[in-house]
Amino acid sequence: MNHSLGTPSGCPTDYQIVDERIVGRKPASLLDAEAAALPLTTITAWEMLFDHFGLEQRVAGEITPTDDVILVVGAAGGVGSILIQLAKKLTGATVVATASRPESRQWVESLGADFVVSHREPLQPQIEQLVSEGKIASITHVASLDATDQYFDDYVAVLRPFGKIAMIDDPASLDVMKIKSKSLALHIEFMFARSMHSVDDIQVQHDLLETVASLVDQGHIRTTAGKNLGLINAEHLRTAHAELESGTAVGKIVLEGFE
């Protein structure tokens, strides 16, 4: 799986020198653009599920349900789109995803989300309704992929004691002492941490990308590419950034080739 890790802000160039310990083979069943959607978000989602949440990784196709219930906020984006799949294919967790529009709701359901709630409405009553109806147990983990400061109080309210929150965004401030009474854990996921600090286990990023490449070729995981904007040029890059900033992108936006 090709995985360009030049700078945290990206590097839209023809060629890039990359440490082989943080790349994996491209899935043979995917086109280049389809594969390009996966690596960075896959590492992020994998580290959230297995490093931060500490969920047990199981064998795809041999999953039995567990008591884990993951709330994924911002689920229709790039990280959420692969995190849902990894959670459903490699853990026994129930996944509750957030989506507000029909197209994003349909997207996360197609990826395996068990239940969908709207992030345009207060989360707590929606989660409490699912619990009261016996559809889910209490939330055990929250993957906060966007607007953590906006939903933080909801997370504290719906998580069971000793639950875990993992976030990837950069809120200006959080009152973390709100989590004390439930003894919750707050994790900050940053997929560049291993490469930036040359940690001893940096090879695990290569290994997980190889695993996911195999899962793709076996039909367990699909590409998260939601839209292909075509050739890499200034116009298409501006279009891609505008769509990302609008907050309406579904899946991962990809471009391929150079003019």
HELIX and SHEET records of a PDB file:
HELIX    1   1 GLU A   20  ILE A   22  5                                   3    
HELIX    2   2 ASP A   32  ALA A   36  1                                   5    
HELIX    3   3 PRO A   39  TRP A   46  1                                   8    
HELIX    4   4 GLU A   47  HIS A   52  3                                   6    
HELIX    5   5 GLY A   78  LEU A   90  1                                  13    
HELIX    6   6 PRO A  102  LEU A  111  1                                  10    
HELIX    7   7 LEU A  123  SER A  132  1                                  10    
HELIX    8   8 THR A  148  VAL A  158  1                                  11    
HELIX    9   9 VAL A  176  LYS A  182  5                                   7    
HELIX   10  10 ALA A  193  MET A  196  1                                   4    
HELIX   11  11 GLN A  203  ASP A  217  1                                  15    
HELIX   12  12 ALA A  234  SER A  246  1                                  13    
SHEET    1   A 6 PHE A 115  VAL A 117  0                                        
SHEET    2   A 6 THR A  94  THR A  98  1                                        
SHEET    3   A 6 VAL A  69  VAL A  73  1                                        
SHEET    4   A 6 ILE A 139  SER A 144  1                                        
SHEET    5   A 6 LEU A 159  MET A 167  1                                        
SHEET    6   A 6 ALA A 185  ILE A 188  1                                        
SHEET    1   B 2 ALA A 225  ASN A 228  0                                        
SHEET    2   B 2 LYS A 252  VAL A 254  1                                        
END                                                                             
